[in-house]
């Protein structure tokens, strides 16, 4: 089965299931729920970082690439999880954070201690540039007492690696080989389009310096080299690159099969359509026209140039999509299915983020004290400095915080929602008694809709392999597209609003078969009235 037919499920391990009752999810918790994931029908689980780490950036500050953080268990727990997953036909994808390491990492510590070899593992300069860190402030910090500065595009405890040094590249290839030997069949590369910095680093005031270090031509050489030295030798391995501030043209290059770089890429443009003037910590209704334009542009160009998208609404860095795009008070269930249909029937590999399959919502916290995420706490302080009242600042954080997706999965309506017997590391969502796995499996319909969508991708090659063309791109409520393959075609219609809308159905689909629908449309005629948040696919 190719990666085009597969569906991948993301697990944020801290919040999945806690078996030793210390309030933090663990590897044995994931192992315990493999039968549940098998029932859903997913092919692979992507686990966010499980390596030793000071956790300044929730594990994306890696202190050792080839060990397990005791917080999550042991290497033998990992091996047991792998074994159980494989027995159930599920493969494992690991997160590779190769742009930077934690300043606690042995390499950085040896560099600080004066070892020249390791100093060349990092990007050290006498004169810092004017680049801004993605977490705020200058992107350079003093390198011990040496008078030099080291580059950190993220937190100052995350030092960027010098990919121009072949020894660094070889070290990272060894990391991949280590996990490949353990049977890992998927790699998700964190901010991988930032690894190739220019040889001469210059000031760049445009967009906080991003053009100076994003998608540089040498980046493609590095990724191709990594492919050839490691995962490119195993056809079963699936790779996805997280691309920060990228373009569709670059992502076509990263994913064209003949270039031998990556299978697919994540981009985040569609999740910035509720950012006022492009700024995250603001409040505005989502811009549907912009959302649709992005989907059509990426869908069409990737289709024409044979690139491949990783499709998603949710992850550990985003508030839950239901709260962003749907009137959840009145249409949570229909809205959850519509969002699922919009990407699972699309051209690209769909990703499900844990809890999405039961329609989980943001936690609806009441006070700033309930937030843990460093980015959210910093943003709150900055909003106050900008002149917002405490209430105004809180309301913005409540809508945009990464913690919204990091609360524990709601397994049942018991204490701590069946996640743990101890106090969880972060509070539970208010909806836990109403929205949980046990209740959903008993009486809900979102989970079974996801099962259906996953099955259809495997049964109908037009879904997995077909081309993409926009349908009624200027319609004010509809996101529609047509997929085509070898004389088979599929028209997918998604009403993104709580109001009905009537459309004319193209003649070729007027007597087509309804493949899936979140309401119950019996017959398709020349005209179709879509109900609030209706999603359906018509097959010919």
N, C-alpha and C positions, 0 to 999 in steps of 0.2 A: 504493500500500500504506500502510495507516495505521500509526501507531506501536504499535498493539496487536498487529500481526502481526510486528513486527520484533524482532530480538535484537541486543543491543549488547555489544561486547567491550571491556573496559578494558585499556589499555596503560599500564604505569608505565615511561616511556621510558628511564630510567637502566638498567633491567634487562632490556630486551627483546632488542636485538641491537646489538652494537658493530661498526661497519664500519671505523673508523679506528684501532682497537686501542689506545685510551687507557684502556680499562677501564670506559668509561661508554657505555651505549647511546645511539643517535642516530636522527635522522629518516630517514636513508638505510637504517638497519637496519629500521625499520618498513616503509619502501617495499619493501625486498627480500622481506619476508615477506607482502606483500599476497596473492600467490597461495595461500599456506597458509591465510590467513584466509578467502579466497574458497572454498577447499575445505571449510572448516568450515561455511560457510553463513551467516556473520553479515552484518548489513546496515549496520552502522555501527561505527566504532571511536572510543571515548572515550580521548583522550590526556591524561594528567595534565599539570600546567603545564609549558610549554616556554619560558617567558618569562625574560628576564634577572632574576636573583635572587641574593642572597647565600647562598641555600640554608640558611638557619637553620631553615626548616620545609619542607625538600625542595621548594622552588619555590612553596609556598603563601604565600610572602612575595615578592610581585611588585614589581620595581623599574621595570618598563616593560611596559605591557599590549599594545603593538603592535610588539614586536620579538621575535626569537628568541634564546634564550640560546646563545652560541657553543659551549657544551658539547654542544649537540644538533645544531648545524649552522647553516645560513643560511636566510634567507627563501626563497631559490630552492630550497633543499632541501625546505622545507615545500611550496612550490608544486608541485614535482615529485612529492612524496608524494600531494598532493591529486589530481593528474592521474592517477597510476597507480591510486589507490583508485577514482576515478570510473570509469575504464576497466573496472574489475572489478566495478562495481555496488555499491561500498562508499562510504558517506559518512563524514565526519569530524565528531566532536563535540569541542569544546574546553572546558577547565575555566576558568570565570570566577570569580575570587576578588574579589568586590566588597564584602565586609564591611570589608576592611582592605587597606592597602598596606604594603610594606616601608618602614622609616624611611630607606632609601636612595633611595626614589622622589623624583623631582624636586619633586613637590608638597610633600612633608614637608620636604625640604631648603629650599625657598623659604619655607615657613612658619617654620622655625627661624631663617632669616636675617631674619625680621621682616616679611615681606610679609603685610599684613592679609588680602588676598584669599585667600591660601592657608591662613592660620591658621583661616579659617572652613570649610576643607575637613575639619577634624578636630574632635574633641570635647575641648575644653579647659575645665578648671574650676580655680578657685582651691582648692576643697576636694574632695579625692577621696572617693568613697563607699567602703563596705566590701566592694564586689564582689571576688570572687576570680577570677583568671585561670584559664582552662581548662588552662593548663600549670603551675599552682601559683603562690602568691604573690599580692600585690595586683594588681588589674587597672588600676592607674594608675601612670604613671612621670613623673618631672619633665620638663617641656618646656623643655629648655635652661636658661638662667639667668633665665627670665621669672618664676619663682615660681609658674607654673601647672603643671598636670598634664595629660597626654593619656591617653585611654582606650585600652587594648589588651586585648581579651578573650582574646587568645592570647599569643604571645611578646611581650616588650617591644619587639622589632624589627618588630612588626606593628601599626601604628597604625590604629585604627578610623576609617572615613570618616563624615563628617557628612551623611547622606542628607537631612536637613532643608534643606540648602542646594541650591536648584535647579541651581546651576552644577555641583555634584558629580554630580548625576543626569545632566545633559546630557553631561558628560565621559564617563561610563560608557556612555551610549547611543552615543556616538561610537566607543567601543571595539568595541561589538557591530557597528556598521555597518561598521567597518574589516574585521572578519573575515567578515561576511556578503558583502562585496564580493569576498573571496577565495574564496567558494564554500562556506564552512563551513555545514553544515546541522544542527548540533546544539550545544546549550550546556548544560553541567552547572554549576549555580550553587552554589558552595561556601557552606556555613552561611548560606544566604540568608534564613533566618527570624530572623536576629539584626540585620538592617540597621536596623530601625525602633525606635530607642531613644525613650523618653519625652522630652518637652521638658525637664521638670524631673527631674533624676536624683537619686534618694533612696537612702539606705541600705536594704539588704534582706538581712537575715541568713539568710533562708530559702534553703536549697539554694545557698549561695555567691552569691546575688544573681540567679540565673538568671530567676526570674519577672519581674524588673524590665526585662529586655531581650529576652525570647524570645517570638516570636509575638504581638507587640503589634498592635493593630488596624491601625495605620498601615502595617504591613508589607505588608498586602494592597493598600493604595493604591499603594505604591511598585512592587510587582511588576506590578500591572495597568497602571500608567503606563508601565513599561519595555516590557511586552508591546505596548501600543498604539503606542509610538514606534519600535519596532525589529522584533523577530522575529515579532510578531503579524501583520505584513503579508506573511508568506511561509508558506503552508500546509505547505510541505515541511519546515520547521524543527521539530526535536524539542527540547523543553526538559525538564530534570529539576532539581528543587531538592533539595539536601542539607539535611535538617531536623534540627537539633540539639535534643534534649530536647523533642520535639514531642508532639502528640496526634492521634488519628485524626480528631477533629472539625476541627482546623485543616487537616489534610492534605486533607480533603474540600473545604474552601473553596479551598485553593490549586489544586486540580486539576479542579474542576467546569468542564466546557467553557464554559458560558454566562458564567462569571465572567471568562474571558479572562486567566488568570494563567499557570499552567504546565501542561504535559501530565501530569506525574507527579512523585512525591516519593519520596526515600529516607528511611527511618527506621531506627534502629539497635536498637530494643528487643529484637528477637529474638537479637541478638548480645551480649546482656548476661545471658543465662540461666545463664552459668557464672561470674557475679560474686557472690562471697559478700557478703551485705548490700549489694548494689549497688556494691561497690568492685572496680575492675578488677584491681588487683594482689593477687589472692588466688587460691587454687586450690580448685575444687570440681567434681564431676561436673555436667554440664549438667542443668538442671531441665526435663525433657521436658513435664511438665504445663503449665508456664509458657510454654514455647516454643509448644505447640499452642494454648493459650488466646490468645496474641498473634496467631498466624496466623489463627485463626478470627474473632477480634474485628475485626482489620483487614480480612480478606477479606470478611466479611459486611457490615460497615458501609460499606466503600467500594463494594461491589456495590449495596447498597440506595440509596445517596445519589449514585451515579454519579461517584465519585472514581476515581483510578487510582494504583496502586502501581508503583514500580520494585522488582523482585524480585532479591535477590542473597544469596549466602552469603559471598562473598569480596570484599575490595578491598585497596588499598595500606595501609590502617590496621588491618587485622585479621589475626590468625593464621589459617592455613589451616583451613577448616571441617572437612576430613577429620580433622585431628588433634583437633578439639574434639568432634565428634559421632559418630565412627565408631571401631570397634576396627580400626585400620589394619593391625595385625600379621597379622590373619586375614582381614579382609574389605575391603581397600582398594578393590578393583574394584567389588564389588557395592555398597559404601557410596557410592562416587563417583557411580554411576548413580542410586542411590536419591535422593541429595541433589539431583541434577540434575532428576529426574522431579518431585520435590516442588514445585519452582518453575517449571519450564518448562511444565507442564500447568496452571498456576495462573492466576488472573485478575490480570494485571499484565504489565509488560514485563520479560522476563528479561535480566539482565546476567551475562556470563561474565568472570571475572578471569583474566588471562593465566596459563597453566599449569594452570588448573582442568580444562581439556578433556583433559588427559593424567593427571589424578589426582596432581598434584604435592603434596608434603608440606612441612611445616616443615623448615628446614635441619638441625635437630639439632646446633646448635653446642655446643662443649665448654667454652668459657670466656667470661667477660664481655668480654674483649678483642676478640672477634669481632663484638660489637654496635656499631652506628654511630648508631642513632636516639637523639636527644637525650632523648626522653620515657623511653625504656628505661633510659638511663644515670642519669637523675634518679631514676627509680623505684627502681633498685637501691640508690642511696645512701639514699633515704628508708626503704626496707625494713630496711637495716642500722641506721638511727637508731631504728626501731621495735623493735629487739631481735632481729631475725632473724639466724641465722648466715649466713655467706657462701654456704654451699651452699643453704640454704633460700631466700635471696633470689634466687640464680641460677636455681633451679628454677622460681620464679614468673615471672621475666623470660623464661625459655626458653619458657614456655607462652603468655605474653601479648604478647610484643614485636611491634611493627609490622614490625620487620625480618624476621619469619617469612615475610611475603608479598613482601618486596622483594628477595629473592635472585634472581639471573639465571634466566631461563627455561632449562631443561635441553633443549637442542636435540639433542645427540647424546652419545655416550660418550667423545668425544675430550677433549683438554686444555681446561680451562675450559668443558666441555660445549658447545663450538661457539658460545658467547656472544661470545668475544673471543679475540684472540691475545695480548693484554696481560693483566696481573693485574687482575681485576675489582675495582670500587670496594668491593664487599662479597663475603664468601666464598660459595661455592656450597654447595648442599645435599648432604648425605652420600649421598642416594639417586640422584645424577645418573647413575651407570652403569646402574642398574636402571630408573629412570623417566625417559625422555626422549622427545622428539617422534619421533625416527627409529625408535626401538624400538616406540613406540606405534602408529605408522602401519603398521609392518611386521607386528606380531603382537598388538597390543592390541585392546581392544574399547570403551574409554571414549570415545575420539574419535568413533568411528562411532555410538555411542549419542547423543552430543550432536548429530551431524549429523541423526539420525533425529528427535530432539525438535524441532530447529529447523524441519525440513521439515513436521512435523505441525502446528505452529502456523500455517503458511501454507495448509495443505490443509484444516484443519477449523475453520470459523468458531466452533464451540462453544468451542475452546481460546482463540482470540484475543478473542472477544466475549462468551462466555457468562457467566451469573450465577454466584455462589458460594454454596454452602451447606455447612455443616459436616456430616460424617458420623461417627457414633459418637464424639462429642467426649470422652466419658469413658473410652474404651478406654486401658488403661495402656501399650500399645505402638504403637498405630496413629495415624498422622496421615492422615485421609481426608477427602475433600471431593467434592461433586457439582457439575458445571458443567451449565448448561442454556441452550439457545437454540433457539427456533422448533421445538420437538418433537424436537430432538436432545439427548441427554444423555451425560455422561461421568462415570464413577465412578473416582476416583483413590485408590489405596491405597498407603500407604508404611509399611513396618515399620521403625521407628527403632532396633531392637535386634538383637543377634546370636542371639536365641532365636526359634524358630518361634512363630507364634500363629495360632489358628483363628478365623475370623469367619463370621457368616451373611451371605450376599449378598442384598441386597434383591431381591424378585421381579422387578422391571423389568429387572434386570441379569443375572439368572440364566442367560440364554442369550445374553448379549451377546458382542460381538466383542472379543478382546483386541487393543488398538491398539498397545501397546508394553509390554514386560515385560523386566526385567533377569535373569530366569531363563527358563524356557520352559514357560509354562502353556498347555496345549493347549485344554482345555475348562473353562468356568466353570459350576459347578453351584450348588446352594443354599448349599453350604458351601465355604470356601476356606481352605487352610492356607498362610499366608505364610511363606516361608523367611527366614533371617536377612537383614535389610536388603533384603527384596524390595520392588520398586516396580512396580505395573502399573496400566494404565488400561483400563477396560471401557467400550465404546461401544455406545450404542443409538440 
